[in-house]
Each structure stands twice: as structure tokens, then as C-alpha cells.
Amino acid sequence: MESDSFYDVLAARYDLLQSDMDCEAWAGYLSRLISEYCRTSSEVKTVIDLGCGTGSVDIPLADSGYDVIGIDNAPAMLEVASAKENADKVQWILRDITDIELDFQADCFLSLLDTLDHITDEKVLGNIFNNVSKYLLPGGVFIFDVITRKHLAETFADNIFYQDYEDFLLLWVNHYDPDTEINTAELTFFEDDGTGRYIRSDGDLVERFYPESFFIEAASSAGLKHLKTFGELSLEAPSSDDERIFMVFIKE
């Protein structure tokens, strides 16, 4: 199967691959950060998720009372998202998150599950902060998570992962380049077509590690002030064992 259709393959399996993720806990954590740090006067907060994928966090956020908009450039991901229970509470938009255009401003922007790390061009990533600042209300917040160097250099490294699911098999060959700090995950799915034959689908997922200082500088250049950095789903500062951190910025 051609690599340009790989997100079609990934979308159908994405939630299963993330089955150890407690989406309700993520939504509750993000809601707490929004309540704590967002300073807009809106009674109902408008939350925009950049790179929403299958919307697993967006729907529980909408259930809790937020006006949620999920933006992604993968049609297959949005198709899965929009078919979920209570998906009609979220507005789904097919668009490239690096070049968004809106006719309103929001109280909060989110970008979750290391979406920003998949943008390996510094200038393109910096432009996201400019767009967020442009469409963020004064007092609004930008909250996102990114991976740590430990996650790529130690956990992923040059390892091979294998997982046999009920309906398919996943082979993951990983390579992390410490010089460029770019990680390439070569994913191969094998799926039984019902006749005993297996269909093979291949694709790469590429991420880049950025230090915390990069995000603070990019945000500052866009007019956003860094408020806090937390460990994964934590209200404490990150530790050396964290594989993911959350960062909170405000537009003053």
C-alpha cells in the first residue's frame, strides 16, 4: 500500500494503539489547567484542538461543557472521530494546522499527544505560535504536550517493537538520530483479509525533539508568555523520568 494512504490505515487502528490512554483523565487534567490559567471573560470557553486525530480527548471536554473544535488534516482521522458517541458536540474541521484561518478568536488552544513534535521544520512550527497568538483572546491560553529527550533517546532509541493484536500485527522499527534529534518510526501492519492471506501496509512517523527553551522562545516571539511547565498529567515540575511534559502559555 502506498505511504500517502498510511493515515487511512493508521486511523482505523489508532484508538486501539492508544488503548492504555485514559482519555477522561486527560480531559479532566486539561480542564483543570484551563480553569486555573485561562483569564478570558467568556462564560463558555471555546477550545480548539490542533491535530485532534480521532478526537478521544475532545469529546469528553465537550461533555464537560466546553465549546470544542477539533482541527486535523487527515480525513480518515476525522471520519473515525465524527462516528463516536457524542461526536456531534464537537465541530470537526479538515485543515492543515500549520496554516489555519479563522473568523473568530478562542479562549484556549490545545495540541496533544506530541502533535507539535511531528513538525520537524522550526520555521513552520514557529508559525503555529504566530497563528495561535493571532486567534487567541487576550487572557487565553495555549496548552500542549511534547516528548522528552529520554522518550526518544532511551525508550524508543534504536529498538524494535512487536505487538500482535486480535485483528492485525504491528511491527515497529525505530531509529533515533542524536545529532539531528529526529526520530523515525517505521511501522508495518499485517492484517488477515479473511482468506488466510495477509495485507501489508507500511508508513513512517517522524518526530523531532525540541528543548523547552525552543518553545518558550517561539512563543515569546509570537507574544505569548510562558506560565508553567508540568510533568505528564501532573501539577508538579517535570522530573528526569518524565517522557512527556505539558506547557502552558498565555496571551496577555
N, C-alpha and C positions, 0 to 999 in steps of 0.2 A: 504494500500500500504506500502511496506517495506521502512524503513527510508533510505536505501542505494540508493534508486532511487529518493529521495526527490529533488535533484538538477534538475532532469528531470522535475519535477512538477514546481519547482521554476523558472527555466529558461524561460518557456513559459509565465510566468506572471511577470517576473522581471521588464521589462520596464514599465509596467502598474503600478506596485507598486512604481516605481521611477518617475512617470509621472510629479511630481512637480519639478523635477530637470531640470535646464536649461543647457543642455549639451554643447551648444555653448558657454555659459558664462564660464563654467568650462574650456573648451578648450582654450578660449581666456585668461583666468586668468593664466593657466599653461604655455601658450606660452609666456606670459609676464615675468613670473618668469624664464623660460629657457633663454629668451633673456637677462634678467638682470644679471643672475648669472652664466650661463654656460660660461666657458673660454676655451673651446676646439677650435681648428682651423678649424674644419670641416665646409664646406660651407653649406651642408645639414645635419642637426642634426639627428642622429639616436636615437630614443626614444623607450625604452622598458617599457611596462606597465605590472607590476607583479600583476596577479589576475585581468585580464581585464574584466571578466564577459562577458556581451553582447556587449562590445565594443562601448558603446554610446559616450564616450569621445575620443576614439582612432580615430574614423573615421573623426570627424571634425578636429582633429590635423593633420591627414594625408592630409585632404583637404587643410590645410593652408601651406603645403609644407614640413612637417617633414616625415622622413622615419620611420614609426611606426611598431613596433612588439608587438602584444598582446599575453601574455602567461597566460594560465589558465589550471587547471587540471579537469575541468568539461566539458565533451564533449558536453552536451546539451547547455551549455552557448555559446560555440564557434560555435555551429550549428546555433544558433539564430544570433550571431554576423556576421557570414560569409554570411548570407542571406540578410543583409541590403544593401541599396543603397550605392554605393562606397566602399563596404567592400573589394573589390579587391585591394584597395590602401593600405591595411594593411596586414601584414603577421601574420597569426594566428598559434600559436604553442600550442599543447596539452602537458603540462608538469607541474610537481609539482614545484611551485615557491620556495619551501624551498630547492631545490636541482637542481638548473639549471646548465647546462653545455653549453657553447657557444664556438665558434671558432673565435670570434671577440670581440672587445670592443665597447661600445656605449658611446654617448655623454651624455645621460640622462636616468635615471631610474625613473619610476613613480610607485606609488602604491596608489590606490584611493578607496574612499568610505569605509574607515576603514578596508580595507583588512588585514592590519597588526594586528589589534585588534582581529581578529579571530584566531590568532596563540597564544594560551594560554600558551605554553611552552617557557620560557625565553631563554633557550639554542637554541632551534630551531629558534626563532625569531632573536637571535644574529647572527646565521649562515647566515641569509639572508643578513645582513650588510656585512659580510665577502665576500659573493658571489658578491654582488653589487660592492664592492671595487675592487674585482678581475677583473671584466668585465667592469669597468668604466674607460674611458680615463682620463688621467691627465687633470684637469680643468673641468671635467664632474660633473654633479650634480645628487643628489638623492632627489626627491621631493615626499612627501607623506602627506596624511591627517590621523589624528587619532581623536577618540572621546574624549570628556572631561568627567571628573567625573560627572559633572552636567547632561550630557546627559543620563548617566546610572542611577545615584542615584536619580535624580529628575524627568526627563522627562519619562524615562521608568519605573524605580522603580519596585514596585510590582503591576503594573497596568494591566488591561485587555483592549485590543483594538479590535474593531469590524468594519469591512468595507464590505459593500455589493456592489460588482461590477456587471456589466451587465452580465458577464458570470460565475462568481463564487463569493463565500462568503469567507472572511478571518476572522478567529478568532485567536487573538494573546494574549497568556497568558505569561506575563513577570515576571521574578524573578531576582533581583539583590542582590548578597551577598556582603555586605560591608566589610566583613572580608577577603575574597579572592579577592574581586573586580572583580568577574566573573559574567557576565550577561547571563542568559539563556532565550531565546525566544522560546516558544513552539507554533509553527504555525500549524494551521489546515485549510485546504482548503476544501470547499464543492462545487462540480461542477455538474450541471444538465447534465445528459448523453443524454438528448433529449427525454427521455421517461417519465420524471417526477420523476425519481429516481436520488438520489444524490450520487456521488462517493466521498469518503472521503480520503484525503491524509494528513499525519502528518509528521512533522520533526522538529528538534531543530536547532537553530542558536545560537552559543555560542561565546561570546566576552569577552575580559578582558581589564580592564582599566590599562594603563601603564602611569606613570607620565612622563613629558617631560624629566626629568633628566635621565630616563632609556634609552631613545633613544639617547640622547647626549653621554652617556657613552658607549653604544653598538657601536655607530658609531665611536667614538674616538678609541675604541679598534680595529676597522677594518681599521683605517687610514683615516677616513672621518671627516672633520671639520664642525661643526655646524655654519651656517651663519645667518639664521633668523628663527623666528617663527612668524606666522601670524594668525590672526583670520580668520574665514571662508570666502573665496573668498575676502580677504581684504589685503591691503598692510600696515595695522596697526597692532600693537601688539595685542594679544588676550585680550578680556575683560572677566569679570566674567560671562557674559551672553552667551558667545560662547558655542556651543555644538560640534563644530569641530574646529580643528586647523590644519594649514599646516606648515610643517617643511622643511627647505632647507639645504642640506649638500653638500659639495664639496670635491672632491679628489684633493689634491694639488700636 
